[in-house]
Amino acid sequence: LKGHSSEVNSLSFSATGDRVASGSFDSTVRLWDVDTGECVHTFQGHSGSVWSVAYSLKGDRIASGSDDRTVRLWGVDAGECVHILQGHDDTVWSVAYSPKGDRITSGSYDSTVRVWDVDTGECVHTLQGHTEWVQCIAYSPKGNQIASGAVGGQDSTLRLWDADTGECLHILQGHSGGVTSFA
């Protein structure tokens, strides 16, 4: 699949597997048809590199996180930006949809995790506790917990949070280097 003018940082398949979204250093998100290899949409609007993309389970939206400190929600059918989520003080490294599709979580270089309401674009929780940048985040299959991993300095931890209250449930320690991904 060719079309980005710079490196691709992130990929996310639709739940049906017929589409894949890609985020790039070229500040765009592209939506690809898996069968034909054709670019269906190019989403433009970020003013910095796109580090992470996530497809909603319904397949109607894509979230992207960028150097421009925003998370953008893109409408797949219309090919346009639905919400610009602002609040992070630095690069947004990771984004994840909740299993229900009603929330998006973002991890940032500002050492925070933010939970956003998909419909209103409002920040529901700001999860604080990491002392270094948050590179990876994910929801548990039931959507009741959020996991976040930090990279750098003295914080090489994985934290588990209550998705409803934002309370830190556990701090998992033991890595001698940063937590860059998990599953």
C-alpha positions as CSV (number, residue, x, y, z in Angstrom):
1,L,0.0,0.0,0.0
2,K,1.7,3.2,-1.2
3,G,0.6,6.7,-0.7
4,H,2.1,8.2,2.5
5,S,5.0,10.6,1.8
6,S,6.9,9.5,5.0
7,E,7.2,6.7,7.5
8,V,4.1,4.8,8.7
9,N,3.9,4.7,12.6
10,S,0.6,2.9,13.3
11,L,-2.0,0.6,11.7
12,S,-5.4,-0.5,12.8
13,F,-7.8,-3.0,11.1
14,S,-11.5,-2.5,11.0
15,A,-13.5,-5.2,12.9
16,T,-14.6,-6.7,9.6
17,G,-11.0,-6.8,8.3
18,D,-11.8,-5.2,5.0
19,R,-10.2,-1.9,5.8
20,V,-7.0,-0.8,7.5
21,A,-6.1,2.7,8.7
22,S,-2.6,4.0,8.8
23,G,-1.0,7.0,10.5
24,S,2.2,8.6,9.3
25,F,5.0,11.2,9.9
26,D,3.4,13.0,7.0
27,S,0.6,14.2,9.4
28,T,-2.1,12.2,7.6
29,V,-4.3,9.2,8.3
30,R,-5.1,7.0,5.3
31,L,-7.9,4.5,5.0
32,W,-7.2,1.5,2.7
33,D,-9.4,-1.1,1.1
34,V,-7.7,-4.4,1.9
35,D,-8.9,-6.3,-1.1
36,T,-7.9,-3.7,-3.8
37,G,-5.0,-2.0,-2.0
38,E,-6.6,1.4,-2.9
39,C,-6.7,4.4,-0.6
40,V,-10.3,5.1,0.2
41,H,-9.8,8.3,2.2
42,T,-6.9,10.6,3.2
43,F,-7.7,12.4,6.5
44,Q,-5.9,15.7,6.8
45,G,-5.9,18.1,9.7
46,H,-3.1,17.2,12.1
47,S,-0.2,19.6,12.1
48,G,2.3,17.0,13.4
49,S,3.2,13.4,12.9
50,V,0.5,10.8,13.6
51,W,1.8,8.3,16.1
52,S,-1.3,6.1,16.7
53,V,-4.5,5.2,15.0
54,A,-7.4,3.1,16.3
55,Y,-10.5,1.8,14.5
56,S,-13.8,1.8,16.4
57,L,-15.5,-1.6,16.7
58,K,-18.5,-0.3,14.9
59,G,-16.3,0.6,12.0
60,D,-17.7,4.1,11.7
61,R,-14.8,6.1,13.2
62,I,-11.0,6.2,13.5
63,A,-9.1,8.0,16.3
64,S,-5.6,9.4,15.7
65,G,-3.0,10.8,18.1
66,S,-0.4,13.3,17.0
67,D,2.6,15.5,17.8
68,D,0.2,18.4,17.6
69,R,-1.1,17.4,21.1
70,T,-4.5,16.4,19.8
71,V,-6.6,13.3,19.3
72,R,-8.9,13.5,16.3
73,L,-12.0,11.5,15.6
74,W,-12.6,10.9,11.9
75,G,-16.0,9.8,10.4
76,V,-15.2,6.9,8.1
77,D,-18.1,7.3,5.7
78,A,-18.0,11.1,5.4
79,G,-14.2,11.2,5.4
80,E,-14.1,14.2,7.8
81,C,-13.0,15.2,11.3
82,V,-15.9,14.7,13.8
83,H,-14.1,15.9,17.0
84,I,-10.7,17.5,17.9
85,L,-9.9,16.4,21.4
86,Q,-7.6,18.9,23.2
87,G,-6.1,18.8,26.6
88,H,-2.7,17.0,26.4
89,D,0.3,19.2,26.9
90,D,2.6,17.2,24.6
91,T,2.7,14.5,21.9
92,V,-0.1,11.9,21.9
93,W,1.6,8.6,21.5
94,S,-1.3,6.2,21.8
95,V,-5.0,5.9,21.3
96,A,-7.5,3.1,22.1
97,Y,-11.3,2.7,21.8
98,S,-13.2,1.1,24.6
99,P,-15.0,-2.2,23.7
100,K,-18.4,-0.4,23.9
101,G,-17.1,2.3,21.6
102,D,-18.3,5.1,23.8
103,R,-14.8,6.2,25.1
104,I,-11.4,6.8,23.7
105,T,-8.3,6.7,25.8
106,S,-5.1,8.6,24.9
107,G,-1.6,8.3,26.3
108,S,0.9,11.2,26.1
109,Y,4.4,12.5,26.5
110,D,2.9,14.7,29.2
111,S,2.8,11.5,31.4
112,T,-1.0,11.4,31.5
113,V,-3.7,9.2,30.2
114,R,-7.0,10.9,29.2
115,V,-10.4,9.3,28.8
116,W,-12.7,11.0,26.3
117,D,-16.4,10.8,25.6
118,V,-16.8,9.9,22.0
119,D,-20.1,11.7,21.5
120,T,-19.3,15.0,23.2
121,G,-15.5,15.1,22.8
122,E,-15.2,16.0,26.5
123,C,-12.4,14.7,28.7
124,V,-14.1,12.4,31.3
125,H,-10.9,11.5,33.3
126,T,-7.3,12.6,33.4
127,L,-5.3,9.6,34.9
128,Q,-2.2,10.8,36.6
129,G,0.6,8.8,38.3
130,H,3.1,8.0,35.6
131,T,6.3,10.1,35.9
132,E,7.4,9.6,32.3
133,W,5.6,9.5,29.0
134,V,2.9,7.1,28.3
135,Q,3.6,5.2,25.1
136,C,1.0,2.4,25.1
137,I,-2.6,2.0,26.3
138,A,-5.3,-0.6,26.0
139,Y,-8.7,-1.6,27.3
140,S,-9.5,-4.9,28.9
141,P,-11.9,-7.0,26.8
142,K,-14.8,-6.2,29.2
143,G,-13.9,-2.5,29.1
144,N,-13.7,-2.2,32.9
145,Q,-10.0,-1.6,33.0
146,I,-7.4,0.5,31.2
147,A,-3.7,-0.5,31.0
148,S,-1.0,2.1,30.4
149,G,2.7,1.7,30.0
150,A,5.4,4.3,30.6
151,V,8.8,4.8,29.0
152,G,11.9,6.6,30.2
153,G,13.6,7.7,33.4
154,Q,12.6,6.0,36.6
155,D,9.1,5.0,35.4
156,S,9.1,1.6,33.6
157,T,5.7,0.6,34.9
158,L,2.5,-0.8,33.7
159,R,-0.6,0.7,35.5
160,L,-4.1,-0.7,35.6
161,W,-6.9,1.8,36.0
162,D,-10.6,1.5,36.7
163,A,-12.2,2.7,33.5
164,D,-15.3,4.1,35.2
165,T,-13.7,6.0,38.1
166,G,-10.2,6.6,36.9
167,E,-8.7,5.1,40.1
168,C,-5.3,3.4,39.8
169,L,-5.9,-0.2,40.7
170,H,-2.4,-1.6,40.4
171,I,1.2,-0.5,39.6
172,L,3.0,-3.4,37.9
173,Q,6.8,-3.1,38.3
174,G,9.8,-5.2,37.3
175,H,10.9,-4.0,33.9
176,S,14.4,-2.4,33.8
177,G,13.5,-0.4,30.7
178,G,10.4,1.3,29.4
179,V,7.1,-0.4,28.6
180,T,6.6,0.2,24.9
181,S,3.8,-2.3,24.1
182,F,1.7,-5.0,25.7
183,A,-1.3,-7.2,24.7
